[in-house]
Amino acid sequence: MSATTESSGAAHGHERCLFCGEKNLYSLGLSFQADPEKGVRTRFRPHTGFQGYTGILHGGAVAGVLDAAMTHCLFHAGVRAVTVDLHVRFLKPAPCREEMDVRAWIVSAKPPLYRLRAELSRDNTMLAWAEAKFLKEDRSENP
């Protein structure tokens, strides 16, 4: 997959993802584009179906959005991998119904292991970040 194209979950068996799935009625519909800094980014507005406390995006949804961004970063690099370790740091509440930005990039690649970082922000204020390790899938075991 070209680094200049939009990543599609359908090409990777990801079309029912809760965060980016085109075939999931509850999906946030995230659509990632290549970032000039060799990663991916998107802008989105979460609905209240993903809230925890009133008006605040649930922490699990924040973690899921960050994980989805890192997954799509790997898709852009032509890698299909699964999360094996995820660390999330919550800095400020993420509001529902307001536009936010998420971006992700590869920190290191030593196939089959990849280390990535993602950040969630609103109006240039970081709300949360995550670092994760991904393991490239062995397609011979997972048809």
N, CA, C and O atoms as CSV, one atom per row, in Angstrom:
chain,resi,resn,atom,element,x,y,z
A,1,MET,N,N,0.847,-1.179,0.000
A,1,MET,CA,C,0.000,0.000,0.000
A,1,MET,C,C,0.885,1.232,0.000
A,1,MET,O,O,1.859,1.285,0.751
A,2,SER,N,N,0.584,2.187,-0.793
A,2,SER,CA,C,1.361,3.413,-0.908
A,2,SER,C,C,1.195,4.276,0.336
A,2,SER,O,O,0.108,4.349,0.909
A,3,ALA,N,N,2.264,4.923,0.747
A,3,ALA,CA,C,2.209,5.794,1.924
A,3,ALA,C,C,1.406,7.062,1.656
A,3,ALA,O,O,1.098,7.800,2.592
A,4,THR,N,N,1.066,7.327,0.416
A,4,THR,CA,C,0.315,8.543,0.111
A,4,THR,C,C,-1.173,8.295,-0.008
A,4,THR,O,O,-1.942,9.238,-0.197
A,5,THR,N,N,-1.591,7.058,0.097
A,5,THR,CA,C,-3.013,6.757,-0.030
A,5,THR,C,C,-3.673,6.668,1.328
A,5,THR,O,O,-3.009,6.540,2.357
A,6,GLU,N,N,-4.989,6.738,1.312
A,6,GLU,CA,C,-5.765,6.578,2.529
A,6,GLU,C,C,-5.782,5.098,2.879
A,6,GLU,O,O,-5.914,4.253,1.993
A,7,SER,N,N,-5.651,4.777,4.158
A,7,SER,CA,C,-5.677,3.372,4.551
A,7,SER,C,C,-7.110,2.899,4.655
A,7,SER,O,O,-7.990,3.638,5.096
A,8,SER,N,N,-7.336,1.679,4.252
A,8,SER,CA,C,-8.660,1.088,4.325
A,8,SER,C,C,-8.599,-0.176,5.148
A,8,SER,O,O,-7.778,-1.057,4.892
A,9,GLY,N,N,-9.465,-0.265,6.136
A,9,GLY,CA,C,-9.512,-1.466,6.951
A,9,GLY,C,C,-9.982,-2.680,6.183
A,9,GLY,O,O,-9.612,-3.805,6.522
A,10,ALA,N,N,-10.797,-2.477,5.146
A,10,ALA,CA,C,-11.332,-3.595,4.372
A,10,ALA,C,C,-10.217,-4.410,3.735
A,10,ALA,O,O,-10.315,-5.635,3.652
A,11,ALA,N,N,-9.172,-3.753,3.291
A,11,ALA,CA,C,-8.064,-4.451,2.653
A,11,ALA,C,C,-7.304,-5.329,3.637
A,11,ALA,O,O,-6.513,-6.176,3.223
A,12,HIS,N,N,-7.528,-5.145,4.912
A,12,HIS,CA,C,-6.787,-5.872,5.942
A,12,HIS,C,C,-7.682,-6.714,6.836
A,12,HIS,O,O,-7.231,-7.184,7.880
A,13,GLY,N,N,-8.951,-6.920,6.451
A,13,GLY,CA,C,-9.861,-7.687,7.284
A,13,GLY,C,C,-10.288,-6.921,8.523
A,13,GLY,O,O,-10.571,-7.518,9.562
A,14,HIS,N,N,-10.334,-5.619,8.417
A,14,HIS,CA,C,-10.568,-4.738,9.561
A,14,HIS,C,C,-11.871,-3.957,9.412
A,14,HIS,O,O,-12.105,-3.000,10.150
A,15,GLU,N,N,-12.712,-4.351,8.472
A,15,GLU,CA,C,-13.895,-3.556,8.119
A,15,GLU,C,C,-14.980,-3.517,9.192
A,15,GLU,O,O,-15.905,-2.712,9.083
A,16,ARG,N,N,-14.899,-4.355,10.219
A,16,ARG,CA,C,-15.904,-4.331,11.290
A,16,ARG,C,C,-15.359,-3.714,12.584
A,16,ARG,O,O,-15.958,-3.856,13.650
A,17,CYS,N,N,-14.236,-3.042,12.478
A,17,CYS,CA,C,-13.610,-2.403,13.640
A,17,CYS,C,C,-14.557,-1.385,14.266
A,17,CYS,O,O,-15.270,-0.675,13.557
A,18,LEU,N,N,-14.564,-1.316,15.577
A,18,LEU,CA,C,-15.415,-0.377,16.310
A,18,LEU,C,C,-15.022,1.074,16.059
A,18,LEU,O,O,-15.841,1.973,16.249
A,19,PHE,N,N,-13.800,1.314,15.642
A,19,PHE,CA,C,-13.333,2.690,15.478
A,19,PHE,C,C,-13.235,3.131,14.026
A,19,PHE,O,O,-13.445,4.306,13.726
A,20,CYS,N,N,-12.918,2.209,13.117
A,20,CYS,CA,C,-12.747,2.614,11.718
A,20,CYS,C,C,-13.557,1.766,10.746
A,20,CYS,O,O,-13.529,2.020,9.541
A,21,GLY,N,N,-14.268,0.781,11.236
A,21,GLY,CA,C,-14.935,-0.172,10.364
A,21,GLY,C,C,-16.058,0.402,9.519
A,21,GLY,O,O,-16.984,1.032,10.030
A,22,GLU,N,N,-15.958,0.172,8.211
A,22,GLU,CA,C,-16.988,0.632,7.278
A,22,GLU,C,C,-18.256,-0.223,7.360
A,22,GLU,O,O,-19.323,0.196,6.912
A,23,LYS,N,N,-18.133,-1.428,7.937
A,23,LYS,CA,C,-19.281,-2.325,8.044
A,23,LYS,C,C,-19.756,-2.478,9.487
A,23,LYS,O,O,-20.367,-3.489,9.835
A,24,ASN,N,N,-19.480,-1.490,10.320
A,24,ASN,CA,C,-19.915,-1.513,11.713
A,24,ASN,C,C,-20.800,-0.286,11.946
A,24,ASN,O,O,-20.331,0.850,11.867
A,25,LEU,N,N,-22.070,-0.522,12.232
A,25,LEU,CA,C,-23.019,0.575,12.425
A,25,LEU,C,C,-22.635,1.511,13.561
A,25,LEU,O,O,-23.018,2.681,13.549
A,26,TYR,N,N,-21.888,1.018,14.539
A,26,TYR,CA,C,-21.538,1.805,15.711
A,26,TYR,C,C,-20.163,2.476,15.587
A,26,TYR,O,O,-19.746,3.206,16.487
A,27,SER,N,N,-19.480,2.237,14.503
A,27,SER,CA,C,-18.125,2.733,14.305
A,27,SER,C,C,-18.047,4.257,14.357
A,27,SER,O,O,-18.990,4.952,13.981
A,28,LEU,N,N,-16.918,4.758,14.824
A,28,LEU,CA,C,-16.651,6.193,14.759
A,28,LEU,C,C,-16.329,6.620,13.328
A,28,LEU,O,O,-16.314,7.814,13.027
A,29,GLY,N,N,-16.075,5.670,12.459
A,29,GLY,CA,C,-15.804,5.986,11.051
A,29,GLY,C,C,-14.469,6.667,10.824
A,29,GLY,O,O,-14.337,7.453,9.886
A,30,LEU,N,N,-13.481,6.388,11.651
A,30,LEU,CA,C,-12.176,7.010,11.483
A,30,LEU,C,C,-11.590,6.640,10.128
A,30,LEU,O,O,-11.659,5.485,9.708
A,31,SER,N,N,-11.024,7.609,9.458
A,31,SER,CA,C,-10.396,7.422,8.156
A,31,SER,C,C,-9.038,8.116,8.198
A,31,SER,O,O,-8.966,9.340,8.304
A,32,PHE,N,N,-7.977,7.343,8.115
A,32,PHE,CA,C,-6.621,7.867,8.301
A,32,PHE,C,C,-5.954,8.197,6.973
A,32,PHE,O,O,-6.077,7.461,5.994
A,33,GLN,N,N,-5.250,9.315,6.965
A,33,GLN,CA,C,-4.492,9.741,5.799
A,33,GLN,C,C,-3.015,9.832,6.173
A,33,GLN,O,O,-2.654,9.996,7.339
A,34,ALA,N,N,-2.174,9.719,5.147
A,34,ALA,CA,C,-0.734,9.833,5.371
A,34,ALA,C,C,-0.406,11.215,5.910
A,34,ALA,O,O,-0.982,12.219,5.489
A,35,ASP,N,N,0.520,11.244,6.839
A,35,ASP,CA,C,0.990,12.473,7.470
A,35,ASP,C,C,2.356,12.801,6.860
A,35,ASP,O,O,3.149,11.888,6.629
A,36,PRO,N,N,2.649,14.063,6.597
A,36,PRO,CA,C,3.960,14.416,6.040
A,36,PRO,C,C,5.133,13.964,6.916
A,36,PRO,O,O,6.260,13.840,6.437
A,37,GLU,N,N,4.861,13.722,8.195
A,37,GLU,CA,C,5.916,13.285,9.116
A,37,GLU,C,C,6.033,11.764,9.164
A,37,GLU,O,O,6.475,11.203,10.166
A,38,LYS,N,N,5.638,11.101,8.082
A,38,LYS,CA,C,5.780,9.644,7.908
A,38,LYS,C,C,4.934,8.829,8.863
A,38,LYS,O,O,5.371,7.783,9.343
A,39,GLY,N,N,3.754,9.286,9.138
A,39,GLY,CA,C,2.803,8.553,9.950
A,39,GLY,C,C,1.427,8.716,9.339
A,39,GLY,O,O,1.289,8.889,8.128
A,40,VAL,N,N,0.401,8.660,10.191
A,40,VAL,CA,C,-0.973,8.886,9.744
A,40,VAL,C,C,-1.656,9.842,10.703
A,40,VAL,O,O,-1.214,10.046,11.834
A,41,ARG,N,N,-2.747,10.421,10.219
A,41,ARG,CA,C,-3.531,11.313,11.068
A,41,ARG,C,C,-4.970,11.323,10.594
A,41,ARG,O,O,-5.277,10.957,9.459
A,42,THR,N,N,-5.846,11.752,11.497
A,42,THR,CA,C,-7.241,11.984,11.155
A,42,THR,C,C,-7.820,12.987,12.146
A,42,THR,O,O,-7.283,13.218,13.229
A,43,ARG,N,N,-8.921,13.563,11.730
A,43,ARG,CA,C,-9.693,14.476,12.582
A,43,ARG,C,C,-11.058,13.831,12.720
A,43,ARG,O,O,-11.608,13.329,11.740
A,44,PHE,N,N,-11.613,13.837,13.928
A,44,PHE,CA,C,-12.902,13.195,14.141
A,44,PHE,C,C,-13.664,13.891,15.253
A,44,PHE,O,O,-13.097,14.649,16.040
A,45,ARG,N,N,-14.960,13.621,15.304
A,45,ARG,CA,C,-15.843,14.156,16.341
A,45,ARG,C,C,-16.613,12.966,16.916
A,45,ARG,O,O,-17.521,12.454,16.261
A,46,PRO,N,N,-16.270,12.514,18.129
A,46,PRO,CA,C,-16.960,11.348,18.696
A,46,PRO,C,C,-18.379,11.697,19.153
A,46,PRO,O,O,-18.650,12.808,19.609
A,47,HIS,N,N,-19.263,10.726,19.018
A,47,HIS,CA,C,-20.632,10.918,19.497
A,47,HIS,C,C,-20.749,10.411,20.932
A,47,HIS,O,O,-19.849,9.738,21.435
A,48,THR,N,N,-21.835,10.730,21.569
A,48,THR,CA,C,-22.003,10.401,22.987
A,48,THR,C,C,-22.159,8.906,23.249
A,48,THR,O,O,-22.133,8.484,24.405
A,49,GLY,N,N,-22.319,8.104,22.212
A,49,GLY,CA,C,-22.356,6.654,22.401
A,49,GLY,C,C,-21.032,6.113,22.924
A,49,GLY,O,O,-20.964,4.969,23.372
A,50,PHE,N,N,-19.992,6.918,22.873
A,50,PHE,CA,C,-18.669,6.506,23.346
A,50,PHE,C,C,-18.275,7.230,24.634
A,50,PHE,O,O,-17.113,7.176,25.037
A,51,GLN,N,N,-19.220,7.900,25.279
A,51,GLN,CA,C,-18.870,8.654,26.479
A,51,GLN,C,C,-18.832,7.759,27.717
A,51,GLN,O,O,-19.487,6.718,27.775
A,52,GLY,N,N,-18.050,8.189,28.701
A,52,GLY,CA,C,-18.040,7.586,30.031
A,52,GLY,C,C,-18.860,8.503,30.907
A,52,GLY,O,O,-20.079,8.363,31.000
A,53,TYR,N,N,-18.182,9.455,31.556
A,53,TYR,CA,C,-18.896,10.495,32.290
A,53,TYR,C,C,-19.548,11.430,31.269
A,53,TYR,O,O,-19.107,11.500,30.122
A,54,THR,N,N,-20.577,12.133,31.674
A,54,THR,CA,C,-21.321,13.006,30.782
A,54,THR,C,C,-20.392,13.947,30.022
A,54,THR,O,O,-19.635,14.716,30.614
A,55,GLY,N,N,-20.470,13.865,28.696
A,55,GLY,CA,C,-19.707,14.743,27.819
A,55,GLY,C,C,-18.243,14.397,27.651
A,55,GLY,O,O,-17.527,15.091,26.929
A,56,ILE,N,N,-17.778,13.328,28.306
A,56,ILE,CA,C,-16.366,12.952,28.257
A,56,ILE,C,C,-16.224,11.595,27.559
A,56,ILE,O,O,-16.920,10.637,27.896
A,57,LEU,N,N,-15.319,11.528,26.589
A,57,LEU,CA,C,-15.045,10.285,25.876
A,57,LEU,C,C,-14.504,9.250,26.866
A,57,LEU,O,O,-13.581,9.537,27.628
A,58,HIS,N,N,-15.078,8.059,26.849
A,58,HIS,CA,C,-14.668,6.975,27.745
A,58,HIS,C,C,-13.178,6.681,27.546
A,58,HIS,O,O,-12.688,6.703,26.417
A,59,GLY,N,N,-12.466,6.410,28.627
A,59,GLY,CA,C,-11.036,6.110,28.544
A,59,GLY,C,C,-10.726,4.926,27.649
A,59,GLY,O,O,-9.707,4.915,26.959
A,60,GLY,N,N,-11.603,3.926,27.657
A,60,GLY,CA,C,-11.399,2.779,26.770
A,60,GLY,C,C,-11.515,3.174,25.306
A,60,GLY,O,O,-10.818,2.630,24.449
A,61,ALA,N,N,-12.406,4.130,25.024
A,61,ALA,CA,C,-12.543,4.630,23.650
A,61,ALA,C,C,-11.312,5.436,23.258
A,61,ALA,O,O,-10.848,5.344,22.122
A,62,VAL,N,N,-10.782,6.221,24.185
A,62,VAL,CA,C,-9.546,6.963,23.909
A,62,VAL,C,C,-8.436,5.975,23.558
A,62,VAL,O,O,-7.731,6.156,22.565
A,63,ALA,N,N,-8.279,4.929,24.372
A,63,ALA,CA,C,-7.255,3.917,24.106
A,63,ALA,C,C,-7.501,3.248,22.754
A,63,ALA,O,O,-6.558,2.984,22.007
A,64,GLY,N,N,-8.768,2.975,22.443
A,64,GLY,CA,C,-9.102,2.338,21.168
A,64,GLY,C,C,-8.782,3.210,19.970
A,64,GLY,O,O,-8.293,2.715,18.955
A,65,VAL,N,N,-9.053,4.494,20.076
A,65,VAL,CA,C,-8.747,5.432,18.985
A,65,VAL,C,C,-7.232,5.489,18.763
A,65,VAL,O,O,-6.769,5.464,17.622
A,66,LEU,N,N,-6.472,5.564,19.842
A,66,LEU,CA,C,-5.011,5.604,19.719
A,66,LEU,C,C,-4.478,4.307,19.116
A,66,LEU,O,O,-3.582,4.336,18.272
A,67,ASP,N,N,-5.024,3.173,19.545
A,67,ASP,CA,C,-4.630,1.878,18.999
A,67,ASP,C,C,-4.982,1.788,17.510
A,67,ASP,O,O,-4.183,1.301,16.710
A,68,ALA,N,N,-6.168,2.253,17.145
A,68,ALA,CA,C,-6.577,2.230,15.734
A,68,ALA,C,C,-5.637,3.075,14.879
A,68,ALA,O,O,-5.287,2.681,13.766
A,69,ALA,N,N,-5.229,4.229,15.391
A,69,ALA,CA,C,-4.303,5.083,14.640
A,69,ALA,C,C,-2.975,4.363,14.397
A,69,ALA,O,O,-2.429,4.417,13.295
A,70,MET,N,N,-2.467,3.701,15.412
A,70,MET,CA,C,-1.199,2.983,15.244
A,70,MET,C,C,-1.353,1.813,14.288
A,70,MET,O,O,-0.459,1.543,13.487
A,71,THR,N,N,-2.473,1.121,14.365
A,71,THR,CA,C,-2.742,0.016,13.445
A,71,THR,C,C,-2.751,0.514,12.008
A,71,THR,O,O,-2.157,-0.112,11.130
A,72,HIS,N,N,-3.423,1.640,11.760
A,72,HIS,CA,C,-3.483,2.185,10.405
A,72,HIS,C,C,-2.132,2.728,9.946
A,72,HIS,O,O,-1.842,2.738,8.750
A,73,CYS,N,N,-1.320,3.170,10.872
A,73,CYS,CA,C,0.033,3.579,10.516
A,73,CYS,C,C,0.789,2.388,9.929
A,73,CYS,O,O,1.509,2.523,8.940
A,74,LEU,N,N,0.617,1.242,10.542
A,74,LEU,CA,C,1.246,0.030,10.014
A,74,LEU,C,C,0.624,-0.381,8.683
A,74,LEU,O,O,1.341,-0.805,7.776
A,75,PHE,N,N,-0.703,-0.262,8.549
A,75,PHE,CA,C,-1.343,-0.549,7.262
A,75,PHE,C,C,-0.708,0.292,6.162
A,75,PHE,O,O,-0.438,-0.214,5.073
A,76,HIS,N,N,-0.468,1.566,6.435
A,76,HIS,CA,C,0.153,2.462,5.453
A,76,HIS,C,C,1.552,1.997,5.077
A,76,HIS,O,O,2.012,2.237,3.960
A,77,ALA,N,N,2.228,1.331,6.007
A,77,ALA,CA,C,3.569,0.818,5.744
A,77,ALA,C,C,3.523,-0.576,5.121
A,77,ALA,O,O,4.564,-1.190,4.885
A,78,GLY,N,N,2.311,-1.075,4.854
A,78,GLY,CA,C,2.168,-2.390,4.250
A,78,GLY,C,C,2.311,-3.535,5.230
A,78,GLY,O,O,2.607,-4.663,4.834
A,79,VAL,N,N,2.099,-3.251,6.521
A,79,VAL,CA,C,2.267,-4.253,7.575
A,79,VAL,C,C,0.925,-4.521,8.240
A,79,VAL,O,O,0.219,-3.594,8.636
A,80,ARG,N,N,0.583,-5.796,8.358
A,80,ARG,CA,C,-0.599,-6.202,9.129
A,80,ARG,C,C,-0.073,-6.826,10.413
A,80,ARG,O,O,0.627,-7.838,10.383
A,81,ALA,N,N,-0.422,-6.202,11.557
A,81,ALA,CA,C,0.116,-6.649,12.839
A,81,ALA,C,C,-0.943,-6.495,13.917
A,81,ALA,O,O,-1.939,-5.797,13.733
A,82,VAL,N,N,-0.714,-7.155,15.039
A,82,VAL,CA,C,-1.637,-7.076,16.169
A,82,VAL,C,C,-0.926,-6.440,17.356
A,82,VAL,O,O,0.286,-6.580,17.519
A,83,THR,N,N,-1.697,-5.742,18.178
A,83,THR,CA,C,-1.165,-5.103,19.375
A,83,THR,C,C,-0.815,-6.181,20.393
A,83,THR,O,O,-1.634,-7.048,20.699
A,84,VAL,N,N,0.408,-6.121,20.915
A,84,VAL,CA,C,0.804,-7.076,21.946
A,84,VAL,C,C,1.089,-6.385,23.280
A,84,VAL,O,O,1.152,-7.042,24.320
A,85,ASP,N,N,1.260,-5.075,23.252
A,85,ASP,CA,C,1.492,-4.319,24.477
A,85,ASP,C,C,1.053,-2.887,24.223
A,85,ASP,O,O,1.448,-2.287,23.223
A,86,LEU,N,N,0.234,-2.327,25.121
A,86,LEU,CA,C,-0.301,-0.985,24.935
A,86,LEU,C,C,-0.220,-0.227,26.254
A,86,LEU,O,O,-0.704,-0.693,27.286
A,87,HIS,N,N,0.397,0.947,26.203
A,87,HIS,CA,C,0.485,1.815,27.378
A,87,HIS,C,C,-0.152,3.144,27.008
A,87,HIS,O,O,0.246,3.771,26.026
A,88,VAL,N,N,-1.140,3.580,27.785
A,88,VAL,CA,C,-1.848,4.837,27.508
A,88,VAL,C,C,-1.676,5.772,28.692
A,88,VAL,O,O,-1.766,5.362,29.849
A,89,ARG,N,N,-1.429,7.028,28.382
A,89,ARG,CA,C,-1.335,8.061,29.411
A,89,ARG,C,C,-2.418,9.096,29.125
A,89,ARG,O,O,-2.427,9.709,28.058
A,90,PHE,N,N,-3.329,9.290,30.076
A,90,PHE,CA,C,-4.424,10.250,29.953
A,90,PHE,C,C,-3.984,11.554,30.610
A,90,PHE,O,O,-3.640,11.565,31.792
A,91,LEU,N,N,-3.991,12.647,29.860
A,91,LEU,CA,C,-3.523,13.930,30.365
A,91,LEU,C,C,-4.658,14.878,30.718
A,91,LEU,O,O,-4.604,15.568,31.736
A,92,LYS,N,N,-5.691,14.912,29.873
A,92,LYS,CA,C,-6.850,15.786,30.080
A,92,LYS,C,C,-8.083,15.061,29.548
A,92,LYS,O,O,-7.954,14.197,28.681
A,93,PRO,N,N,-9.273,15.389,30.046
A,93,PRO,CA,C,-10.489,14.756,29.516
A,93,PRO,C,C,-10.671,15.056,28.029
A,93,PRO,O,O,-10.442,16.176,27.572
A,94,ALA,N,N,-11.083,14.045,27.296
A,94,ALA,CA,C,-11.364,14.190,25.862
A,94,ALA,C,C,-12.873,14.390,25.705
A,94,ALA,O,O,-13.653,13.517,26.084
A,95,PRO,N,N,-13.288,15.520,25.154
A,95,PRO,CA,C,-14.722,15.816,25.068
A,95,PRO,C,C,-15.425,15.067,23.935
A,95,PRO,O,O,-14.854,14.857,22.865
A,96,CYS,N,N,-16.654,14.674,24.185
A,96,CYS,CA,C,-17.508,14.142,23.121
A,96,CYS,C,C,-18.067,15.330,22.345
A,96,CYS,O,O,-18.154,16.441,22.869
A,97,ARG,N,N,-18.438,15.089,21.113
A,97,ARG,CA,C,-19.065,16.084,20.235
A,97,ARG,C,C,-18.174,17.270,19.883
A,97,ARG,O,O,-18.673,18.298,19.425
A,98,GLU,N,N,-16.877,17.146,20.087
A,98,GLU,CA,C,-15.952,18.202,19.677
A,98,GLU,C,C,-14.858,17.574,18.824
A,98,GLU,O,O,-14.452,16.437,19.065
A,99,GLU,N,N,-14.384,18.313,17.830
A,99,GLU,CA,C,-13.365,17.776,16.937
A,99,GLU,C,C,-12.033,17.609,17.652
A,99,GLU,O,O,-11.591,18.459,18.424
A,100,MET,N,N,-11.418,16.473,17.357
A,100,MET,CA,C,-10.104,16.167,17.898
A,100,MET,C,C,-9.241,15.611,16.784
A,100,MET,O,O,-9.738,15.169,15.748
A,101,ASP,N,N,-7.947,15.643,17.015
A,101,ASP,CA,C,-6.978,15.105,16.063
A,101,ASP,C,C,-6.262,13.934,16.702
A,101,ASP,O,O,-5.975,13.936,17.899
A,102,VAL,N,N,-5.980,12.938,15.887
A,102,VAL,CA,C,-5.155,11.828,16.345
A,102,VAL,C,C,-4.116,11.567,15.262
A,102,VAL,O,O,-4.411,11.616,14.068
A,103,ARG,N,N,-2.905,11.292,15.704
A,103,ARG,CA,C,-1.846,10.966,14.764
A,103,ARG,C,C,-1.003,9.855,15.343
A,103,ARG,O,O,-0.945,9.672,16.559
A,104,ALA,N,N,-0.349,9.115,14.467
A,104,ALA,CA,C,0.484,7.999,14.908
A,104,ALA,C,C,1.676,7.863,13.979
A,104,ALA,O,O,1.619,8.255,12.813
A,105,TRP,N,N,2.759,7.303,14.506
A,105,TRP,CA,C,3.948,7.079,13.697
A,105,TRP,C,C,4.735,5.908,14.274
A,105,TRP,O,O,4.582,5.539,15.438
A,106,ILE,N,N,5.580,5.337,13.421
A,106,ILE,CA,C,6.439,4.218,13.815
A,106,ILE,C,C,7.673,4.784,14.499
A,106,ILE,O,O,8.353,5.657,13.959
A,107,VAL,N,N,7.952,4.279,15.693
A,107,VAL,CA,C,9.134,4.688,16.449
A,107,VAL,C,C,10.317,3.807,16.069
A,107,VAL,O,O,11.428,4.297,15.870
A,108,SER,N,N,10.069,2.500,15.970
A,108,SER,CA,C,11.123,1.578,15.542
A,108,SER,C,C,10.484,0.360,14.877
A,108,SER,O,O,9.364,-0.036,15.198
A,109,ALA,N,N,11.227,-0.212,13.952
A,109,ALA,CA,C,10.757,-1.395,13.223
A,109,ALA,C,C,11.877,-2.416,13.176
A,109,ALA,O,O,12.914,-2.204,12.547
A,110,LYS,N,N,11.645,-3.526,13.854
A,110,LYS,CA,C,12.570,-4.662,13.832
A,110,LYS,C,C,11.713,-5.894,13.608
A,110,LYS,O,O,11.481,-6.676,14.529
A,111,PRO,N,N,11.233,-6.066,12.348
A,111,PRO,CA,C,10.271,-7.137,12.064
A,111,PRO,C,C,10.700,-8.454,12.686
A,111,PRO,O,O,11.862,-8.850,12.593
A,112,PRO,N,N,9.759,-9.123,13.317
A,112,PRO,CA,C,8.318,-8.922,13.254
A,112,PRO,C,C,7.765,-7.965,14.305
A,112,PRO,O,O,6.546,-7.849,14.439
A,113,LEU,N,N,8.645,-7.261,15.071
A,113,LEU,CA,C,8.180,-6.382,16.145
A,113,LEU,C,C,8.287,-4.911,15.720
A,113,LEU,O,O,9.300,-4.474,15.173
A,114,TYR,N,N,7.209,-4.164,15.990
A,114,TYR,CA,C,7.141,-2.739,15.661
A,114,TYR,C,C,6.736,-1.974,16.911
A,114,TYR,O,O,5.861,-2.413,17.658
A,115,ARG,N,N,7.372,-0.830,17.138
A,115,ARG,CA,C,7.006,0.038,18.245
A,115,ARG,C,C,6.451,1.334,17.666
A,115,ARG,O,O,7.064,1.939,16.787
A,116,LEU,N,N,5.275,1.765,18.166
A,116,LEU,CA,C,4.613,2.956,17.648
A,116,LEU,C,C,4.201,3.887,18.770
A,116,LEU,O,O,4.162,3.514,19.943
A,117,ARG,N,N,3.895,5.115,18.369
A,117,ARG,CA,C,3.382,6.123,19.303
A,117,ARG,C,C,2.218,6.832,18.625
A,117,ARG,O,O,2.218,7.030,17.410
A,118,ALA,N,N,1.222,7.213,19.431
A,118,ALA,CA,C,0.071,7.966,18.930
A,118,ALA,C,C,-0.276,9.051,19.944
A,118,ALA,O,O,-0.024,8.912,21.141
A,119,GLU,N,N,-0.866,10.144,19.430
A,119,GLU,CA,C,-1.272,11.253,20.291
A,119,GLU,C,C,-2.662,11.730,19.902
A,119,GLU,O,O,-2.997,11.817,18.721
A,120,LEU,N,N,-3.458,12.034,20.907
A,120,LEU,CA,C,-4.789,12.597,20.728
A,120,LEU,C,C,-4.745,14.030,21.227
A,120,LEU,O,O,-4.291,14.289,22.341
A,121,SER,N,N,-5.218,14.969,20.399
A,121,SER,CA,C,-5.171,16.374,20.805
A,121,SER,C,C,-6.423,17.120,20.344
A,121,SER,O,O,-7.159,16.672,19.465
A,122,ARG,N,N,-6.626,18.252,20.961
A,122,ARG,CA,C,-7.714,19.165,20.593
A,122,ARG,C,C,-7.163,20.569,20.708
A,122,ARG,O,O,-6.617,20.946,21.745
A,123,ASP,N,N,-7.303,21.348,19.642
A,123,ASP,CA,C,-6.792,22.731,19.627
A,123,ASP,C,C,-5.332,22.801,20.079
A,123,ASP,O,O,-4.954,23.653,20.883
A,124,ASN,N,N,-4.522,21.886,19.542
A,124,ASN,CA,C,-3.080,21.833,19.828
A,124,ASN,C,C,-2.740,21.537,21.289
A,124,ASN,O,O,-1.617,21.789,21.727
A,125,THR,N,N,-3.702,21.004,22.046
A,125,THR,CA,C,-3.455,20.578,23.419
A,125,THR,C,C,-3.531,19.064,23.468
A,125,THR,O,O,-4.557,18.480,23.118
A,126,MET,N,N,-2.458,18.429,23.898
A,126,MET,CA,C,-2.464,16.971,23.964
A,126,MET,C,C,-3.367,16.496,25.095
A,126,MET,O,O,-3.259,16.953,26.233
A,127,LEU,N,N,-4.262,15.566,24.756
A,127,LEU,CA,C,-5.205,15.013,25.730
A,127,LEU,C,C,-4.754,13.644,26.233
A,127,LEU,O,O,-4.980,13.297,27.393
A,128,ALA,N,N,-4.114,12.868,25.355
A,128,ALA,CA,C,-3.653,11.529,25.723
A,128,ALA,C,C,-2.601,11.091,24.712
A,128,ALA,O,O,-2.556,11.578,23.583
A,129,TRP,N,N,-1.767,10.170,25.141
A,129,TRP,CA,C,-0.810,9.561,24.222
A,129,TRP,C,C,-0.711,8.079,24.542
A,129,TRP,O,O,-1.095,7.630,25.622
A,130,ALA,N,N,-0.193,7.340,23.589
A,130,ALA,CA,C,-0.017,5.904,23.784
A,130,ALA,C,C,1.248,5.450,23.084
A,130,ALA,O,O,1.654,6.008,22.065
A,131,GLU,N,N,1.851,4.440,23.646
A,131,GLU,CA,C,2.945,3.728,22.999
A,131,GLU,C,C,2.552,2.262,22.993
A,131,GLU,O,O,1.961,1.759,23.949
A,132,ALA,N,N,2.886,1.588,21.911
A,132,ALA,CA,C,2.492,0.183,21.792
A,132,ALA,C,C,3.528,-0.603,21.012
A,132,ALA,O,O,4.305,-0.061,20.226
A,133,LYS,N,N,3.505,-1.894,21.260
A,133,LYS,CA,C,4.295,-2.832,20.473
A,133,LYS,C,C,3.308,-3.667,19.670
A,133,LYS,O,O,2.268,-4.086,20.178
A,134,PHE,N,N,3.648,-3.897,18.420
A,134,PHE,CA,C,2.829,-4.692,17.515
A,134,PHE,C,C,3.681,-5.825,16.982
A,134,PHE,O,O,4.878,-5.670,16.741
A,135,LEU,N,N,3.038,-6.969,16.803
A,135,LEU,CA,C,3.706,-8.131,16.252
A,135,LEU,C,C,3.090,-8.442,14.901
A,135,LEU,O,O,1.878,-8.625,14.787
A,136,LYS,N,N,3.935,-8.500,13.874
A,136,LYS,CA,C,3.453,-8.796,12.527
A,136,LYS,C,C,2.805,-10.171,12.513
A,136,LYS,O,O,3.351,-11.147,13.026
A,137,GLU,N,N,1.623,-10.216,11.910
A,137,GLU,CA,C,0.886,-11.477,11.841
A,137,GLU,C,C,1.561,-12.440,10.892
A,137,GLU,O,O,2.067,-12.050,9.839
A,138,ASP,N,N,1.562,-13.697,11.277
A,138,ASP,CA,C,2.029,-14.762,10.396
A,138,ASP,C,C,0.827,-15.250,9.622
A,138,ASP,O,O,0.001,-15.993,10.153
A,139,ARG,N,N,0.720,-14.837,8.371
A,139,ARG,CA,C,-0.456,-15.136,7.551
A,139,ARG,C,C,-0.636,-16.627,7.300
A,139,ARG,O,O,-1.726,-17.054,6.918
A,140,SER,N,N,0.412,-17.435,7.507
A,140,SER,CA,C,0.250,-18.874,7.308
A,140,SER,C,C,-0.606,-19.494,8.394
A,140,SER,O,O,-1.222,-20.538,8.177
A,141,GLU,N,N,-0.655,-18.857,9.578
A,141,GLU,CA,C,-1.475,-19.360,10.688
A,141,GLU,C,C,-2.875,-18.766,10.702
A,141,GLU,O,O,-3.800,-19.388,11.224
A,142,ASN,N,N,-3.051,-17.551,10.128
A,142,ASN,CA,C,-4.332,-16.853,10.128
A,142,ASN,C,C,-4.793,-16.620,8.689
A,142,ASN,O,O,-4.430,-15.611,8.085
A,143,PRO,N,N,-5.572,-17.519,8.142
A,143,PRO,CA,C,-5.980,-17.350,6.740
A,143,PRO,C,C,-6.821,-16.107,6.521
A,143,PRO,O,O,-7.237,-15.833,5.396
